[in-house]
Amino acid sequence: MLNRTALHLLFLIRCNKLPSFRGCKYQYDAHGHISSKQTTGSTQYYHYDAEHHLIELCIEELDCTHR
């Protein structure tokens, strides 16, 4: 039988994907790669090629966008 801490961790981490951690929210694509990371002041978008290599990272801050 699992103890309370183990159950809490299983609830927080589903399918080896962390939905949130220390104020950041994470979203994943169908292949399990991080597709976005949202913080208080910005959102980062991750783009992958057909071979699952990271090819682009876009950062949208409250007042501007970086590539």
Secondary structure, 3 states (H helix, E strand, C coil): CCCHHHHHHHHHCECCECCEECCEEEEECCCCCEEEEECCCEEEEEEECCCCCEEEEEEEECCCEEC
